[in-house]
Amino acid sequence: MLKKICGFLSGVILLCLAVVAGIMVIPALTGCQNMAVLTGSMEPGIPVGSLISVKETDPQDLAVGDVITYRLSKDTVVTHRITRIDREAGEVTTKGDANEAEDGNPIPYADIVGREVFHVPYLGFVSIYIKTPIGIAAVCGVLVVIILLTFIPEILEAEDPKKDKADNKKESKRTKKNKGEKTK
Protein backbone atom coordinates (compact mmCIF):
# COMPACT_ATOMS: atom_id res chain seq x y z
CA MET A 1 0.00 0.00 0.00
CA LEU A 2 2.82 2.41 0.91
CA LYS A 3 4.52 1.63 -2.38
CA LYS A 4 1.36 2.57 -4.31
CA ILE A 5 0.92 5.84 -2.41
CA CYS A 6 4.56 6.83 -2.88
CA GLY A 7 4.42 5.87 -6.55
CA PHE A 8 1.26 7.94 -7.04
CA LEU A 9 2.75 10.99 -5.28
CA SER A 10 6.00 10.84 -7.23
CA GLY A 11 4.01 10.44 -10.45
CA VAL A 12 1.91 13.52 -9.67
CA ILE A 13 5.02 15.57 -8.87
CA LEU A 14 6.76 14.44 -12.06
CA LEU A 15 3.63 15.20 -14.12
CA CYS A 16 3.44 18.72 -12.65
CA LEU A 17 7.13 19.29 -13.37
CA ALA A 18 6.69 18.05 -16.94
CA VAL A 19 3.72 20.38 -17.52
CA VAL A 20 5.61 23.41 -16.14
CA ALA A 21 8.69 22.53 -18.19
CA GLY A 22 6.55 22.09 -21.30
CA ILE A 23 4.86 25.45 -20.83
CA MET A 24 8.26 27.09 -20.43
CA VAL A 25 10.17 25.25 -23.17
CA ILE A 26 7.69 24.55 -25.99
CA PRO A 27 7.00 28.25 -26.76
CA ALA A 28 10.74 28.85 -27.20
CA LEU A 29 10.80 26.04 -29.76
CA THR A 30 8.02 27.77 -31.71
CA GLY A 31 9.81 31.15 -31.83
CA CYS A 32 8.14 32.73 -28.81
CA GLN A 33 9.77 34.49 -25.88
CA ASN A 34 8.60 33.95 -22.33
CA MET A 35 8.50 36.90 -19.94
CA ALA A 36 7.26 37.42 -16.42
CA VAL A 37 4.71 40.15 -15.71
CA LEU A 38 6.03 42.25 -12.82
CA THR A 39 3.38 44.95 -12.42
CA GLY A 40 -0.39 45.13 -12.16
CA SER A 41 -0.98 47.39 -15.15
CA MET A 42 -2.76 44.59 -17.08
CA GLU A 43 -4.87 43.25 -14.20
CA PRO A 44 -7.26 41.56 -13.87
CA GLY A 45 -6.79 39.98 -17.31
CA ILE A 46 -3.07 39.31 -16.84
CA PRO A 47 -2.22 39.16 -13.11
CA VAL A 48 1.13 40.04 -11.58
CA GLY A 49 3.44 37.03 -11.76
CA SER A 50 1.98 35.65 -14.98
CA LEU A 51 4.21 34.05 -17.56
CA ILE A 52 3.45 35.66 -20.91
CA SER A 53 4.49 34.11 -24.19
CA VAL A 54 5.14 36.67 -26.94
CA LYS A 55 5.74 35.99 -30.63
CA GLU A 56 7.34 38.41 -33.07
CA THR A 57 4.65 39.76 -35.38
CA ASP A 58 4.63 41.90 -38.49
CA PRO A 59 3.37 45.32 -37.31
CA GLN A 60 0.96 45.40 -40.27
CA ASP A 61 -0.83 42.38 -38.72
CA LEU A 62 -1.47 44.15 -35.41
CA ALA A 63 -4.97 45.32 -34.53
CA VAL A 64 -6.54 47.53 -31.90
CA GLY A 65 -7.13 45.37 -28.83
CA ASP A 66 -4.04 43.18 -29.31
CA VAL A 67 -1.78 42.80 -26.29
CA ILE A 68 1.82 43.55 -27.25
CA THR A 69 5.17 43.69 -25.53
CA TYR A 70 7.48 46.54 -26.44
CA ARG A 71 10.85 47.93 -25.39
CA LEU A 72 10.66 50.99 -23.19
CA SER A 73 14.45 51.06 -22.83
CA LYS A 74 17.35 48.68 -23.36
CA ASP A 75 16.57 46.69 -20.20
CA THR A 76 12.83 47.32 -19.79
CA VAL A 77 9.92 45.78 -21.64
CA VAL A 78 6.23 46.57 -21.12
CA THR A 79 3.13 44.56 -21.98
CA HIS A 80 0.04 46.68 -22.76
CA ARG A 81 -2.98 46.65 -25.04
CA ILE A 82 -3.08 48.58 -28.33
CA THR A 83 -5.66 51.39 -28.29
CA ARG A 84 -4.76 53.13 -31.57
CA ILE A 85 -2.63 52.41 -34.62
CA ASP A 86 -1.09 55.07 -36.86
CA ARG A 87 0.13 53.09 -39.87
CA GLU A 88 1.44 56.19 -41.68
CA ALA A 89 3.66 57.15 -38.74
CA GLY A 90 4.50 53.48 -38.05
CA GLU A 91 3.52 53.56 -34.38
CA VAL A 92 0.90 52.35 -31.94
CA THR A 93 -0.60 53.83 -28.80
CA THR A 94 -1.03 51.51 -25.84
CA LYS A 95 -2.68 51.42 -22.42
CA GLY A 96 -2.54 49.04 -19.51
CA ASP A 97 -5.97 47.54 -18.77
CA ALA A 98 -5.77 48.73 -15.15
CA ASN A 99 -4.53 52.21 -16.07
CA GLU A 100 -6.82 55.24 -16.38
CA ALA A 101 -5.00 56.88 -19.30
CA GLU A 102 -3.12 55.79 -22.40
CA ASP A 103 0.65 55.55 -22.23
CA GLY A 104 2.41 58.88 -22.74
CA ASN A 105 4.29 58.28 -25.98
CA PRO A 106 3.34 56.26 -29.05
CA ILE A 107 5.43 53.13 -29.61
CA PRO A 108 7.36 52.92 -32.89
CA TYR A 109 7.02 49.62 -34.75
CA ALA A 110 10.76 49.04 -34.28
CA ASP A 111 10.32 48.84 -30.48
CA ILE A 112 7.61 46.17 -30.59
CA VAL A 113 8.90 42.79 -29.38
CA GLY A 114 5.76 40.88 -30.32
CA ARG A 115 2.13 40.02 -29.67
CA GLU A 116 0.88 37.93 -26.76
CA VAL A 117 0.20 34.32 -27.72
CA PHE A 118 -0.91 33.17 -24.26
CA HIS A 119 -0.26 33.72 -20.60
CA VAL A 120 -0.31 31.47 -17.54
CA PRO A 121 -1.12 33.16 -14.23
CA TYR A 122 1.54 32.92 -11.49
CA LEU A 123 3.98 30.79 -13.52
CA GLY A 124 6.11 33.89 -14.06
CA PHE A 125 7.02 33.75 -10.37
CA VAL A 126 8.53 30.31 -11.02
CA SER A 127 10.59 31.61 -13.94
CA ILE A 128 11.84 34.51 -11.82
CA TYR A 129 12.63 32.67 -8.60
CA ILE A 130 14.05 29.48 -10.09
CA LYS A 131 17.19 31.46 -10.90
CA THR A 132 17.76 32.49 -7.29
CA PRO A 133 19.59 30.44 -4.63
CA ILE A 134 16.27 29.72 -2.88
CA GLY A 135 14.75 28.59 -6.19
CA ILE A 136 17.66 26.27 -6.91
CA ALA A 137 17.35 24.84 -3.38
CA ALA A 138 13.61 24.31 -3.94
CA VAL A 139 14.24 22.41 -7.18
CA CYS A 140 16.84 20.25 -5.42
CA GLY A 141 14.34 19.66 -2.59
CA VAL A 142 11.67 18.48 -5.04
CA LEU A 143 14.16 16.09 -6.63
CA VAL A 144 15.11 14.71 -3.21
CA VAL A 145 11.42 14.17 -2.41
CA ILE A 146 10.92 12.27 -5.67
CA ILE A 147 13.95 10.08 -4.92
CA LEU A 148 12.73 9.43 -1.37
CA LEU A 149 9.23 8.56 -2.58
CA THR A 150 10.79 6.06 -4.95
CA PHE A 151 13.06 4.31 -2.44
CA ILE A 152 11.30 4.62 0.95
CA PRO A 153 8.88 1.70 0.36
CA GLU A 154 11.77 -0.61 -0.56
CA ILE A 155 13.83 0.51 2.45
CA LEU A 156 10.92 0.01 4.85
CA GLU A 157 10.11 -3.43 3.43
CA ALA A 158 13.75 -4.55 3.78
CA GLU A 159 13.86 -3.41 7.41
CA ASP A 160 10.73 -5.31 8.53
CA PRO A 161 12.02 -8.67 9.88
CA LYS A 162 8.57 -9.66 11.24
CA LYS A 163 7.14 -9.49 7.76
CA ASP A 164 9.99 -11.63 6.40
CA LYS A 165 9.40 -14.31 9.09
CA ALA A 166 5.64 -14.28 8.44
CA ASP A 167 6.22 -14.59 4.70
CA ASN A 168 8.62 -17.51 5.26
CA LYS A 169 6.08 -19.33 7.48
CA LYS A 170 3.33 -18.90 4.87
CA GLU A 171 5.62 -20.15 2.11
CA SER A 172 6.65 -23.15 4.24
CA LYS A 173 2.99 -24.10 4.87
CA ARG A 174 2.19 -23.80 1.14
CA THR A 175 5.15 -26.01 0.24
CA LYS A 176 4.10 -28.71 2.75
CA LYS A 177 0.52 -28.57 1.57
CA ASN A 178 1.55 -28.86 -2.10
CA LYS A 179 3.79 -31.86 -1.32
CA GLY A 180 0.92 -33.53 0.49
CA GLU A 181 -1.41 -33.07 -2.47
CA LYS A 182 1.07 -34.59 -4.93
CA THR A 183 1.43 -37.86 -3.00
CA LYS A 184 -2.28 -38.73 -3.06
Disulfide bonds with the S-S distance in Angstrom:
none
